[in-house]
Amino acid sequence: MNTNYDAGFVHDIANLDRLRAGIKEDEQGALRAAAQQFESIFTQMLFKSMRQANEAFESDLMSSNTTKFFEQMRDEQMANELSTSGSLGLADLIVNQLGGEQEKPSEDVIRNAVHDSPLRLPTDKNGDKPDKAMLDKAADDAIKVMKAAQARQQNFAPVPPMAAAPIQPSQTFTSPEEFVSKMQPYAEKAASALGTDPAVLIAQAALETGWGKKVIKNAAGSSNNLFNIKADPRWQGPKVATNTLEFHNGIPVQEKAAFRSYDGFQDSFNDYVRFLNDNPRYEKALSSPEDPRQFIRNLHKAGYATDPNYSQKVISVMDKVNSLMK
């Protein structure tokens, strides 16, 4: 049987589970899929290194956080397209070097393949190709991302729902104390998977939902979406459309958007952990989550919310959550 690999989002770490599941059925296909996924990550790291090398030549008039954000999105998409089209050729070299004898690329094979020729490497705005140091750094960074993502996934085992548990109806919370009490068991499991303080997750959910009183609802009841995660094209589950307030250059604007819907609060926390792990923009936040204040600041900087005061609001709510937790 043939394993067809749809690269989709360039850092869809959930693909790792699908690759592992497919190895027994089609080892060669799974090997190619793993090599292709690494090529996507390597290419993005290469773009990142090339941009950093050119930062000294950037003008403040032509560079901003918004510009960098959209550049990162474009780089991710370009890396994905290069990988799926085979334009770089790195996946082919990895597969050839392994010869189908291993289930996944080893670090030595990856580094050797990176320096093999002829690689159709991208060039910077001056037409220069990356040098050896840049290739080494890109390979090391890509390997680090893959290993960190695998480690986080192994530490997070979603809690299955109770047998015959019905879809939860809309729940009402009469006080912040009740909200914290109900959310604490879910938050502790999710925080353990992320390596951070459960109080910051409860605070984030409290801010997003007004202490549980403004959870987005649909015709069947509550969406149970505690973190207001939107239903982007990758989301294949149920969704709810509603008005939302977004900030563009600091200006609040009402927009219509689709949000993910879950059967229960546990699913909302599980998906929150997956959402952060599956998006490379949150890598910095996940690499040092021990300080909950810095964790939420890094999430904010990475684009989790458009409200310019979002992280400070979460931190303020977290102080109250800490006073209510038992």
Sequence and secondary structure as in RCSB ss.txt:
>XXXX:A:sequence
MNTNYDAGFVHDIANLDRLRAGIKEDEQGALRAAAQQFESIFTQMLFKSMRQANEAFESDLMSSNTTKFFEQMRD
EQMANELSTSGSLGLADLIVNQLGGEQEKPSEDVIRNAVHDSPLRLPTDKNGDKPDKAMLDKAADDAIKVMKAAQ
ARQQNFAPVPPMAAAPIQPSQTFTSPEEFVSKMQPYAEKAASALGTDPAVLIAQAALETGWGKKVIKNAAGSSNN
LFNIKADPRWQGPKVATNTLEFHNGIPVQEKAAFRSYDGFQDSFNDYVRFLNDNPRYEKALSSPEDPRQFIRNLH
KAGYATDPNYSQKVISVMDKVNSLMK
>XXXX:A:secstr
        STT TTHHHHHHHHHTT HHHHHHHHHHHHHHHHHHHHHHHHHHHTGGG  TTT  HHHHHHHHHHH
HHHHHHHHHHTSS HHHHHHHHHTT SSS  HHHHHHHHH S       TTS    HHHHHHHHHHHHHHHHHHH
HHHHH       TT         SSHHHHHHHHHHHHHHHHHHHTS HHHHHHHHHHHHTTTTT  EETTEE   
SS  B  TT  S EEEEEEEEEETTEEEEEEEEEE  SSHHHHHHHHHHHHHH GGGHHHHHS SSHHHHHHHHH
HTTS   TTHHHHHHHHHHHHHHH  
